Amino acid sequence: MNRESYGAARIVASRVHAHFAHQQESNSGPRLEPLAQIPDAAIIEAIIDAAFWTSLRREEGFVPRISLAFVSPAESPGGLFFERPLALDPAALTRVAPAVERPGIHLAVCGNHEDLTVWGVTRKIPAFCFVLEVAAPGLLVIKHSSGEESGKYINVAVLEGDQIKVVDERSSSAGDCPGLLTSLLGYGSPSSRAPSVNIMVELAVSMRAHGRGGILLVVPAGTDAWRESILMPMPYLVAPPYSKLTRLSGDMPDDAEDRVVWREALDRAVNAVAGLTAVDGAVIITDQYEVLGFGAKIGRRKGSPRIEQVLVTEPIEGGAAELVHPDRLGNTRHLSAAQFVHDQRDAAALVASQDGRFTFFQWSDCESMVHAHRLETLLL
């Protein structure tokens, strides 16, 4: 193949390999199913390089949206096999892309770095399997399966052109780390992780997906203190509170058929609530997931000072904490959400921007100020 190599692939490959090796070592205890094989740095570089150049091509005017999984046929029973494996080549990947762009479908790659081929299509991959997703032209997301039945993936790195963001696994050890961030980083097991954290992750992903931007305010159940920071009357006050998510936020059913029904109902409820954030104004839910209203206008609480600065962090390697004025975070959504959390310190706010940025605001007792967690790298 006579093409220029994608420089970022070579730079990040060894760091990604180290991440997967660490995950394998940390999860090497007794398991019902074996862990995925670890691709070496040369294989990782080759897969990234092929995916990058694929992302810049077009198939009948459409951008290829593919997911590549490094998995052998033995690790993925029930897959669709090609009689003649495809070369790991941008032209071949672009041609087959329309057939595999639905979520959860992967082009299965195996072999050594000198002879990598795509042997077929699969949905079933082992825990901690290397996956690379083409999210947009020049935008690649490296992730791994978590082994959870929910199908949740954990992001490892994001590459956009010459920009490299490697997720910092140590971010969850920082003081006042919110449960939402801990879950997105992939810590905790399905049996130990609180259902509430998972619901918040689902809401964050769905909010970001509709692309219109929005604010979700999470307030303590059983109190009306939040009303002091909302301009009344609220256009769309919900009475009684909508509690479908509350009823579905318990433990996953044991029976397999019941789990399918539960999962479908949960997806509908999450998308319904997240969809409300597309309306101008904020959605207000309790920490028990009851919807109290939407279209809310945030105002400064009487007697409260105007917020002047927030602490901003992003869970990536080399990312330094910054103290900034909240208007530097984005539009008026960010400023009003930061003011709300400043005034209502037992509340939290999720803010999605139309450009894909996503910020989680929470009061930090350690820093005695509002902490803005930038999360878009984990939500791609």
TORDO-591666 format. One record per residue (C-alpha): y, z, x. Coordinates in steps of 0.2 Angstrom, whole numbers, plus 5000, padded with zeros to 4 digits. Each point is the difference from the previous one (the first is absolute). Layout:
<nodes>
YZX...
</nodes>
This chain:
<nodes>
500050005000501649945008501350124993501150135007499350184999500950134989500750125013500050154988498149994998499750035019501250145000499350104985498149965002499550145012501050134989499249954984498350005009500450185006500450054982498349944993499150085014500850164996499649994982498249965003499950165012500950114987498849944986498449995009499150144990498649984988500449864987499149914986500549845008500349945018501749975006500649835004499949925017501650015011500749845006500550005018501849965005499749825004499249974982501550094992501249895010499149844994500050054982501850055000500549845009499049894987500750094985501849995007500049815002499149994983501450094992501349875005499049864992500049934982498649944989500749894986501750105002499250174999500050135013498350055005499650184995498450055008499150165006498949995015498650135002499050025016498350034993498349935003498849944986498950155003501550124996500549904984498549974989500349894985501349895008500349824997499349905015500649845007498649885005501149955015501250145006501849965001500950005017501350145001501449875000501649994990499749844993498350054993500650174994501549924991498849884991498950144993501450124996500349964982498250064996500250175008501850054996499550134987500050185005498450085007499349835006499849975018499649865012498650075010500149985019498850045014499549955017500750025017501849965005499549835007499049954985500750084984499549924984500350044981498250014993500550024982500950104987499750194995500750144990498950135008500550075017499550165009501150155003501349985013499849815001501349905009501049904987501549895003501149944985501249865000501450074989501349875002500549865013500050095017499650174992498350075004499350174995498550085010499150134990498350084997498950044985500050194997498250014993500750064983499449934984501849974995500149865013501550075008500449935017500950095014501449905010499850005019501449885005501249884993500549845010501549904995500549865012500350095017500250174991498650125002499850164990498450115004499750144987500250175009498550114994500850155006501449994987499050114988500150155012501950014999500750144990500349974981499049845000499849954982498349984992500449824996500349965019498450095004499049904988500749835006499650055018498250024994499750185003498850104990498449954991499849944982499250164995501450115008501549904996501150054986500049884985501850034998500349925018499049854995500949974984501750005010499349875012499549894985501750024993500849965016499049845003500349944982501950045001500149895016498949864993501249954985501349965012501550054989500450165009500150174991500150195001498650124995500650194999498650135000500650174993499050164997499250024984500650134988501850005005501649914994501050035016499949815004501249974985501450075010499949855012499849864986501449934990499750034982499549934988498649925009499749824993498150014998499550184998498250024996499550124987498650065000499849975019498849865003498450085008498749865002500150025019499850194998498449984991499349885013500550095015498550125000498449975010499249835001498549994988498250025007499249864991500349835007500449914984501250144995500849985016500449824997500750034983501050155007500749895015500549864988500950134989500950085015500649835007500749964983500950164998500750005018500749824998500750054983501050155008500549905016500549864989501450114992500850015017500549824999501350054986501750055007500150185003498650135005498450054993499750194998498250075001499450175002498850055014498750004987500449814997500850024983501349874997501650084994501149854999500749855009501649905003500850175006501650005009500150125014501650115002500550145012499650174993501550104995500650105015498849915013500849935015499949815004498549965011500649955018498449975010498149994999498750005012499149835001498249985008498749865000498250045004499949875014499750025019501650025009501050034984501350135003500850114986501849964996501450094991501049874989501149994985498949964985501049844997499349935016498250004992500449874988500849984983500750124987498250044995499750095017501650094999499850074982498150045004500550105016501450094990498750044986498850085013501450095008500550084984498250024993499150075015498350024991500149824995499649845009500549814999499149845003501249855003499449825001501249865006499949824994499849955019498450105001500650165008499450164993500650185003499450174994501350144999499550185001501050165005499550075017499950185002499849985018501549905003501050074985500549824994499349854991498749915009499849824997498349935004499949815003498349944993500049814999498949985015498650104991500249914984499949825005
</nodes>
